[in-house]
Amino acid sequence: VQLQAFGGGLVQAGGSLRLSCVVSGRTLSSYGMGWFRQAPGKEREFVAGIRRSDGSTHYADSVKGRFTISRDNAKNTVYLQMVSLKPEDTAVYFCAAAVRLSGSALYSTSGYDYWGQGTLVTVSS
């Protein structure tokens, strides 16, 4: 299974970006999916997740109301739509896939089995 994330870039505060994560090697519907981010000098943190079982979505408090995770199983792609971006959103964003994503595992890096290479998002003030 391979994950490829793209769509990052430089954007001004208040702007929008949409990240995409293409899954290959197995159908997307087999996985729960998540987006994480890592800023310089900081640990990787949960941003958003979507469960395979019921399609429910979950967000970090810092992005709730601004970011939206979605999936298109036909395209084997997961998206992260980001609006009202802030300088503190600057980070490398990673997508991840999990065979089983129950309970609080959705919020933890240890809950995921496969990772993409990351895409850099820079928000200027």
Biotite code that builds the C-alpha atoms (Angstrom):
import biotite.structure as struc

atoms = struc.array([
    struc.Atom([0.000, 0.000, 0.000], chain_id="A", res_id=1, res_name="VAL", atom_name="CA", element="C"),
    struc.Atom([1.316, 3.445, -0.930], chain_id="A", res_id=2, res_name="GLN", atom_name="CA", element="C"),
    struc.Atom([0.001, 6.837, 0.004], chain_id="A", res_id=3, res_name="LEU", atom_name="CA", element="C"),
    struc.Atom([0.907, 9.993, -1.889], chain_id="A", res_id=4, res_name="GLN", atom_name="CA", element="C"),
    struc.Atom([-0.055, 13.364, -0.501], chain_id="A", res_id=5, res_name="ALA", atom_name="CA", element="C"),
    struc.Atom([0.011, 16.546, -2.525], chain_id="A", res_id=6, res_name="PHE", atom_name="CA", element="C"),
    struc.Atom([-1.592, 19.959, -2.742], chain_id="A", res_id=7, res_name="GLY", atom_name="CA", element="C"),
    struc.Atom([0.502, 21.893, -0.243], chain_id="A", res_id=8, res_name="GLY", atom_name="CA", element="C"),
    struc.Atom([1.941, 25.290, -0.959], chain_id="A", res_id=9, res_name="GLY", atom_name="CA", element="C"),
    struc.Atom([2.308, 28.878, 0.178], chain_id="A", res_id=10, res_name="LEU", atom_name="CA", element="C"),
    struc.Atom([-0.859, 30.772, 1.028], chain_id="A", res_id=11, res_name="VAL", atom_name="CA", element="C"),
    struc.Atom([-1.678, 33.979, 2.860], chain_id="A", res_id=12, res_name="GLN", atom_name="CA", element="C"),
    struc.Atom([-3.493, 33.958, 6.161], chain_id="A", res_id=13, res_name="ALA", atom_name="CA", element="C"),
    struc.Atom([-7.214, 33.623, 5.557], chain_id="A", res_id=14, res_name="GLY", atom_name="CA", element="C"),
    struc.Atom([-6.672, 31.660, 2.381], chain_id="A", res_id=15, res_name="GLY", atom_name="CA", element="C"),
    struc.Atom([-7.608, 28.108, 1.438], chain_id="A", res_id=16, res_name="SER", atom_name="CA", element="C"),
    struc.Atom([-5.933, 24.935, 0.231], chain_id="A", res_id=17, res_name="LEU", atom_name="CA", element="C"),
    struc.Atom([-7.097, 21.438, -0.542], chain_id="A", res_id=18, res_name="ARG", atom_name="CA", element="C"),
    struc.Atom([-4.791, 18.544, 0.155], chain_id="A", res_id=19, res_name="LEU", atom_name="CA", element="C"),
    struc.Atom([-5.226, 15.212, -1.580], chain_id="A", res_id=20, res_name="SER", atom_name="CA", element="C"),
    struc.Atom([-3.978, 11.768, -0.628], chain_id="A", res_id=21, res_name="CYS", atom_name="CA", element="C"),
    struc.Atom([-4.070, 9.031, -3.230], chain_id="A", res_id=22, res_name="VAL", atom_name="CA", element="C"),
    struc.Atom([-4.008, 5.444, -1.997], chain_id="A", res_id=23, res_name="VAL", atom_name="CA", element="C"),
    struc.Atom([-2.641, 2.737, -4.273], chain_id="A", res_id=24, res_name="SER", atom_name="CA", element="C"),
    struc.Atom([-2.187, -0.973, -3.851], chain_id="A", res_id=25, res_name="GLY", atom_name="CA", element="C"),
    struc.Atom([-5.520, -1.582, -2.185], chain_id="A", res_id=26, res_name="ARG", atom_name="CA", element="C"),
    struc.Atom([-8.918, 0.044, -2.269], chain_id="A", res_id=27, res_name="THR", atom_name="CA", element="C"),
    struc.Atom([-9.460, 3.067, -0.080], chain_id="A", res_id=28, res_name="LEU", atom_name="CA", element="C"),
    struc.Atom([-12.608, 1.564, 1.379], chain_id="A", res_id=29, res_name="SER", atom_name="CA", element="C"),
    struc.Atom([-10.422, -0.934, 3.252], chain_id="A", res_id=30, res_name="SER", atom_name="CA", element="C"),
    struc.Atom([-9.015, 1.766, 5.512], chain_id="A", res_id=31, res_name="TYR", atom_name="CA", element="C"),
    struc.Atom([-9.764, 4.380, 8.071], chain_id="A", res_id=32, res_name="GLY", atom_name="CA", element="C"),
    struc.Atom([-7.858, 7.519, 7.112], chain_id="A", res_id=33, res_name="MET", atom_name="CA", element="C"),
    struc.Atom([-6.274, 10.396, 8.940], chain_id="A", res_id=34, res_name="GLY", atom_name="CA", element="C"),
    struc.Atom([-4.372, 13.610, 8.410], chain_id="A", res_id=35, res_name="TRP", atom_name="CA", element="C"),
    struc.Atom([-1.598, 14.649, 10.751], chain_id="A", res_id=36, res_name="PHE", atom_name="CA", element="C"),
    struc.Atom([0.805, 17.572, 10.714], chain_id="A", res_id=37, res_name="ARG", atom_name="CA", element="C"),
    struc.Atom([4.234, 18.330, 12.051], chain_id="A", res_id=38, res_name="GLN", atom_name="CA", element="C"),
    struc.Atom([5.609, 21.813, 12.538], chain_id="A", res_id=39, res_name="ALA", atom_name="CA", element="C"),
    struc.Atom([9.364, 22.440, 12.908], chain_id="A", res_id=40, res_name="PRO", atom_name="CA", element="C"),
    struc.Atom([10.569, 21.365, 16.331], chain_id="A", res_id=41, res_name="GLY", atom_name="CA", element="C"),
    struc.Atom([7.213, 19.888, 17.296], chain_id="A", res_id=42, res_name="LYS", atom_name="CA", element="C"),
    struc.Atom([5.727, 16.432, 17.469], chain_id="A", res_id=43, res_name="GLU", atom_name="CA", element="C"),
    struc.Atom([3.392, 15.136, 14.823], chain_id="A", res_id=44, res_name="ARG", atom_name="CA", element="C"),
    struc.Atom([-0.182, 15.892, 15.782], chain_id="A", res_id=45, res_name="GLU", atom_name="CA", element="C"),
    struc.Atom([-3.607, 14.713, 14.761], chain_id="A", res_id=46, res_name="PHE", atom_name="CA", element="C"),
    struc.Atom([-5.597, 17.009, 12.478], chain_id="A", res_id=47, res_name="VAL", atom_name="CA", element="C"),
    struc.Atom([-8.566, 15.033, 11.152], chain_id="A", res_id=48, res_name="ALA", atom_name="CA", element="C"),
    struc.Atom([-9.747, 11.473, 10.702], chain_id="A", res_id=49, res_name="GLY", atom_name="CA", element="C"),
    struc.Atom([-12.495, 9.528, 9.013], chain_id="A", res_id=50, res_name="ILE", atom_name="CA", element="C"),
    struc.Atom([-13.554, 6.067, 10.081], chain_id="A", res_id=51, res_name="ARG", atom_name="CA", element="C"),
    struc.Atom([-14.022, 3.201, 7.644], chain_id="A", res_id=52, res_name="ARG", atom_name="CA", element="C"),
    struc.Atom([-16.870, 1.680, 9.666], chain_id="A", res_id=53, res_name="SER", atom_name="CA", element="C"),
    struc.Atom([-19.375, 4.517, 9.575], chain_id="A", res_id=54, res_name="ASP", atom_name="CA", element="C"),
    struc.Atom([-17.662, 7.370, 7.729], chain_id="A", res_id=55, res_name="GLY", atom_name="CA", element="C"),
    struc.Atom([-17.746, 9.547, 10.813], chain_id="A", res_id=56, res_name="SER", atom_name="CA", element="C"),
    struc.Atom([-15.311, 12.452, 10.851], chain_id="A", res_id=57, res_name="THR", atom_name="CA", element="C"),
    struc.Atom([-13.294, 13.802, 13.750], chain_id="A", res_id=58, res_name="HIS", atom_name="CA", element="C"),
    struc.Atom([-11.165, 16.897, 14.134], chain_id="A", res_id=59, res_name="TYR", atom_name="CA", element="C"),
    struc.Atom([-8.604, 18.464, 16.401], chain_id="A", res_id=60, res_name="ALA", atom_name="CA", element="C"),
    struc.Atom([-10.066, 21.398, 18.295], chain_id="A", res_id=61, res_name="ASP", atom_name="CA", element="C"),
    struc.Atom([-7.580, 23.733, 16.615], chain_id="A", res_id=62, res_name="SER", atom_name="CA", element="C"),
    struc.Atom([-9.024, 23.079, 13.147], chain_id="A", res_id=63, res_name="VAL", atom_name="CA", element="C"),
    struc.Atom([-12.667, 22.341, 13.904], chain_id="A", res_id=64, res_name="LYS", atom_name="CA", element="C"),
    struc.Atom([-14.925, 24.474, 11.742], chain_id="A", res_id=65, res_name="GLY", atom_name="CA", element="C"),
    struc.Atom([-12.110, 25.336, 9.318], chain_id="A", res_id=66, res_name="ARG", atom_name="CA", element="C"),
    struc.Atom([-10.931, 21.972, 7.965], chain_id="A", res_id=67, res_name="PHE", atom_name="CA", element="C"),
    struc.Atom([-12.999, 19.224, 6.362], chain_id="A", res_id=68, res_name="THR", atom_name="CA", element="C"),
    struc.Atom([-11.883, 15.662, 5.691], chain_id="A", res_id=69, res_name="ILE", atom_name="CA", element="C"),
    struc.Atom([-13.652, 13.665, 3.012], chain_id="A", res_id=70, res_name="SER", atom_name="CA", element="C"),
    struc.Atom([-13.092, 10.558, 0.953], chain_id="A", res_id=71, res_name="ARG", atom_name="CA", element="C"),
    struc.Atom([-13.884, 9.484, -2.600], chain_id="A", res_id=72, res_name="ASP", atom_name="CA", element="C"),
    struc.Atom([-13.613, 5.710, -2.678], chain_id="A", res_id=73, res_name="ASN", atom_name="CA", element="C"),
    struc.Atom([-14.076, 5.618, -6.450], chain_id="A", res_id=74, res_name="ALA", atom_name="CA", element="C"),
    struc.Atom([-10.951, 7.750, -6.857], chain_id="A", res_id=75, res_name="LYS", atom_name="CA", element="C"),
    struc.Atom([-9.072, 6.126, -3.967], chain_id="A", res_id=76, res_name="ASN", atom_name="CA", element="C"),
    struc.Atom([-8.483, 9.612, -2.641], chain_id="A", res_id=77, res_name="THR", atom_name="CA", element="C"),
    struc.Atom([-8.887, 11.364, 0.681], chain_id="A", res_id=78, res_name="VAL", atom_name="CA", element="C"),
    struc.Atom([-9.092, 15.138, 0.854], chain_id="A", res_id=79, res_name="TYR", atom_name="CA", element="C"),
    struc.Atom([-8.444, 17.766, 3.471], chain_id="A", res_id=80, res_name="LEU", atom_name="CA", element="C"),
    struc.Atom([-10.135, 21.030, 2.627], chain_id="A", res_id=81, res_name="GLN", atom_name="CA", element="C"),
    struc.Atom([-8.614, 23.860, 4.636], chain_id="A", res_id=82, res_name="MET", atom_name="CA", element="C"),
    struc.Atom([-10.118, 27.333, 4.840], chain_id="A", res_id=83, res_name="VAL", atom_name="CA", element="C"),
    struc.Atom([-9.411, 30.397, 6.976], chain_id="A", res_id=84, res_name="SER", atom_name="CA", element="C"),
    struc.Atom([-5.812, 29.287, 7.270], chain_id="A", res_id=85, res_name="LEU", atom_name="CA", element="C"),
    struc.Atom([-3.658, 30.738, 10.021], chain_id="A", res_id=86, res_name="LYS", atom_name="CA", element="C"),
    struc.Atom([0.133, 31.046, 10.319], chain_id="A", res_id=87, res_name="PRO", atom_name="CA", element="C"),
    struc.Atom([0.004, 28.413, 13.070], chain_id="A", res_id=88, res_name="GLU", atom_name="CA", element="C"),
    struc.Atom([-1.300, 25.920, 10.507], chain_id="A", res_id=89, res_name="ASP", atom_name="CA", element="C"),
    struc.Atom([2.132, 25.961, 8.878], chain_id="A", res_id=90, res_name="THR", atom_name="CA", element="C"),
    struc.Atom([3.482, 22.403, 8.914], chain_id="A", res_id=91, res_name="ALA", atom_name="CA", element="C"),
    struc.Atom([4.195, 19.334, 6.861], chain_id="A", res_id=92, res_name="VAL", atom_name="CA", element="C"),
    struc.Atom([0.915, 17.487, 6.454], chain_id="A", res_id=93, res_name="TYR", atom_name="CA", element="C"),
    struc.Atom([0.833, 13.698, 6.326], chain_id="A", res_id=94, res_name="PHE", atom_name="CA", element="C"),
    struc.Atom([-1.938, 11.338, 5.381], chain_id="A", res_id=95, res_name="CYS", atom_name="CA", element="C"),
    struc.Atom([-2.172, 7.933, 7.001], chain_id="A", res_id=96, res_name="ALA", atom_name="CA", element="C"),
    struc.Atom([-4.201, 4.748, 6.616], chain_id="A", res_id=97, res_name="ALA", atom_name="CA", element="C"),
    struc.Atom([-5.320, 2.249, 9.212], chain_id="A", res_id=98, res_name="ALA", atom_name="CA", element="C"),
    struc.Atom([-6.723, -1.234, 8.774], chain_id="A", res_id=99, res_name="VAL", atom_name="CA", element="C"),
    struc.Atom([-8.473, -0.959, 12.124], chain_id="A", res_id=100, res_name="ARG", atom_name="CA", element="C"),
    struc.Atom([-9.252, 2.422, 13.619], chain_id="A", res_id=101, res_name="LEU", atom_name="CA", element="C"),
    struc.Atom([-11.279, 1.896, 16.753], chain_id="A", res_id=102, res_name="SER", atom_name="CA", element="C"),
    struc.Atom([-11.807, 4.262, 19.610], chain_id="A", res_id=103, res_name="GLY", atom_name="CA", element="C"),
    struc.Atom([-9.083, 6.686, 20.495], chain_id="A", res_id=104, res_name="SER", atom_name="CA", element="C"),
    struc.Atom([-6.593, 5.097, 18.080], chain_id="A", res_id=105, res_name="ALA", atom_name="CA", element="C"),
    struc.Atom([-7.934, 7.482, 15.449], chain_id="A", res_id=106, res_name="LEU", atom_name="CA", element="C"),
    struc.Atom([-6.213, 10.380, 17.226], chain_id="A", res_id=107, res_name="TYR", atom_name="CA", element="C"),
    struc.Atom([-2.799, 8.738, 17.621], chain_id="A", res_id=108, res_name="SER", atom_name="CA", element="C"),
    struc.Atom([0.043, 8.170, 15.176], chain_id="A", res_id=109, res_name="THR", atom_name="CA", element="C"),
    struc.Atom([0.351, 4.635, 16.572], chain_id="A", res_id=110, res_name="SER", atom_name="CA", element="C"),
    struc.Atom([-3.154, 3.835, 15.325], chain_id="A", res_id=111, res_name="GLY", atom_name="CA", element="C"),
    struc.Atom([-2.091, 3.959, 11.663], chain_id="A", res_id=112, res_name="TYR", atom_name="CA", element="C"),
    struc.Atom([-0.351, 1.365, 9.546], chain_id="A", res_id=113, res_name="ASP", atom_name="CA", element="C"),
    struc.Atom([0.712, 3.306, 6.456], chain_id="A", res_id=114, res_name="TYR", atom_name="CA", element="C"),
    struc.Atom([1.964, 6.840, 5.897], chain_id="A", res_id=115, res_name="TRP", atom_name="CA", element="C"),
    struc.Atom([2.436, 9.165, 2.969], chain_id="A", res_id=116, res_name="GLY", atom_name="CA", element="C"),
    struc.Atom([5.511, 11.301, 2.433], chain_id="A", res_id=117, res_name="GLN", atom_name="CA", element="C"),
    struc.Atom([4.029, 14.629, 3.540], chain_id="A", res_id=118, res_name="GLY", atom_name="CA", element="C"),
    struc.Atom([3.269, 17.886, 1.817], chain_id="A", res_id=119, res_name="THR", atom_name="CA", element="C"),
    struc.Atom([4.344, 21.287, 3.096], chain_id="A", res_id=120, res_name="LEU", atom_name="CA", element="C"),
    struc.Atom([1.778, 23.953, 3.891], chain_id="A", res_id=121, res_name="VAL", atom_name="CA", element="C"),
    struc.Atom([3.103, 27.437, 4.622], chain_id="A", res_id=122, res_name="THR", atom_name="CA", element="C"),
    struc.Atom([0.737, 30.170, 5.752], chain_id="A", res_id=123, res_name="VAL", atom_name="CA", element="C"),
    struc.Atom([2.144, 33.684, 5.700], chain_id="A", res_id=124, res_name="SER", atom_name="CA", element="C"),
    struc.Atom([0.856, 36.457, 7.945], chain_id="A", res_id=125, res_name="SER", atom_name="CA", element="C"),
])
